[in-house]
Amino acid sequence: METPTDEIKNGPSSSSPIVSETSIVASTKPDDDDITAYTTMMMTEEERGLEKKLLRKQDIRMIPWLSLLYLMLSLDRNNIGNARLGGLEQDLHMEGNDYYTALTIFFAGYVIFHIPSNLLVKRLRPSFWISFTMVMWGICSFCQAFTHNAAGLIACRFFLGIFECGVGPSLPFFLSLWYQKDELALRVAIYFGSSTLAGAFSGAIAYGVLATLNGAHGIAGWRWIFIVEAVPTIALGLLSVMMIPDLPTSVNRRWLTSEEQELAIKRATISGNTDNRPFDKKQLFAALMDYKNWLTVIIYVGLNVALGSYAVFLPTIIRDLGFTSLNAQLLSIPPYAVACCLVFLVSWNSDRIVQRGYHIMTMASIGALGYIFLLASENLGLRYTGAILVACGIYPIIPLTLSWLSNNQLGHTKRGVAIAMVSMIAQAFAILGTQIYRTEDSPRFIRGHAVCLAFMILTGLTAGLLRFLLQRENKKRDREYGINTIKDLSSLQDIDILYDSHPQFRYTL
């Protein structure tokens, strides 16, 4: 007879009351490239057919809408860079570091509210919390159009940062409650890819607004940029109450049948979403003490220093290559368009083979090469190519990192706190990205490019170190407890106590 300790090490026996018939799996571990088929072995043939239908429904209901919301978030966050080329600084009589302070204060608000937002999204229901915060940041963005001095703009940017937390760090956590680990990166990439489209749209919108609306009704063109992009945000925020589903356990039956809801709940528990408590203090401390989270912080810090500068300074960088302000708006489109395609391709491949670390290292290398091009030459074509490579390196890393973090965190509180913590600290360092590109460094911006290059290298090296440590831990558990064949995490004894420290849990690499 197995002891409780043996059961934890080896997985529950067939006679254990906590194992259902559908959670008994094959004893032979499949190849890594067949991981998706393996995880569905816990389901009956009928359930696997129903699962495909459920996934289609989830994708249709959630992903396009969340992508649209993230598109608006990115537009409203970064359009200050386009407004700057339209005369914002002159009209608001901004002097010295006023513009950089306006950029920095956004991240102050964004950082403060990360963890509270991720704890509230489950307690207050995702549909309500996401909708409320979206309406509020739309109002803050709209108010930027009617400021008359630097202080007013700075105040708007601070509250814009606070309310954007309702979507930014909350969406990866929200999706992790609906999707399996080998499904997550592509979905995160699809909605996050909208931020690269936002960069393209932002340039096109700014070009159109400044060319046609500048001075209309006595309102400057840069003010129209804020108005035109804020009004749809508010409208979409109001509609989100009806469009966004809540948790699998509280779905609206009008879009899922009872059988589909039961399967959605089962899929959630299989992947380790077994706790129903809105907050667990032990998980909070576990998230703060987990070395994996702190290494992920370093990965995301390196990324966000580059990202924080790229989005708001790209139009200025392109203008200082020798183009007019209006043409610089148009030329900011291609880098985002190319990056958008790469985000989808890389994330799809990452899900296909369930690997994150190698992909992050590769993308960081591409981004570093882009900064080397910007630093090494005065040739216009080479430097513009460098700007494109930087976008290709930066943007795919974001969904990869957030998916990697979610895959390796069990427990709602631990996962929510880990995502918020990583994003919060990284956003604090994004403030550095808003300070390193100075007007006096134009047109080469040597200092800014060099700092970003160093941080991109740091991102790649840290990803390699984290992957090595996780692989070592997996091999250690294999040696001590045997090859893991239990994929229904909810069937494991003490999973609600040990979470990802459980002997039968294996980390995604």
C-alpha angles and dihedrals in degrees: 000000000000119000120224088256091054089049092055091048098045102026125254120311122245090257095054112118092222094065118085124202092253093053095060107107137189117278095227118083112227128226116279092248090060095052095119093055090046095054091052092055087089089069133073120248090256092051092051090056090047090048092060090053091047092051091051090051092048092048094048094045100043116019102058092044095046089047090054091050092049090048089057091045091055093046093051093044098050106029090095086079090058092043089054091063088050094061104272095141094049096047093048092045091235115181138184111344096351094113093047090048090054090053093046098047091061090064091047090061092040093052097047096057103042102100096036089052094052091049093048096048091073098035095050097034121259094250093058099038097046092045095048095049092045093055090048096050089046089057091048091050091048091051090059088072091063102045118118103192142027093263092059092049092048092051092051092049092051094055091040087061093049096052097041086067087077089073109017104065095015099065099065089050092046093050092047087065091059106034137059121241093258090052100046108076095056092049092048088047093052094054093037090047085069087072089064089048087050089059090054094043091046092060093045093046092047091049092051095044096047091045097048112017103039105127095004110152087357093295121130118241095245089056090053089055090062093043096048093050098040100053095063089047092059092046093049090047091058091048092049092077088071099033104049117075121216127225122326089252092056104035123150106256091214091082101029128048119227090256091051091049091051090051091048089054091047092051090051093052093044089059092050103268092133104130119088098188115115090216135018117186093201091055090049092058091041090057092050093049098045112111090206090064093051092050088049087051089059091049091051094043091057090048096047096050087061095038094048091058101035099059097049100034103040094092089050093046091051092046090053090054083075106276129123118258091252094050090045088062090057095043090055088069103072097058091055094044093054092044091051092058091048093050091060095043096048095044092048090053091045091055092044094059096023093234126134110162099063091048093051091049091051094048092047088054091053091049091049090051089053092055090047089056090050091049101040105053145035091208108124096217094048093048093048089049087052091054089053093048091051090057090046090053100043106044103050090053093064100066090036093055095044091048092047091052093048093047092057100045122081121190124053096246094045093048094044093047093045093052092045093045094050093046093043096054092041091051089052088059090046084073086072088057091058092054105046100070105073129180091235090060093059133157100015099032090200095168095050095046092046094052092048091048091055092050093047089054088049090053093053095046093047091050089054092049093048092050091050092051094047092048090050091051092049091051090048091054091046090054095046101037105018132249109321115245099162111101099163097083092185089066094061119103115244093008087135089057104037100030110173090358089068112122091234095052118098124197123238110243 
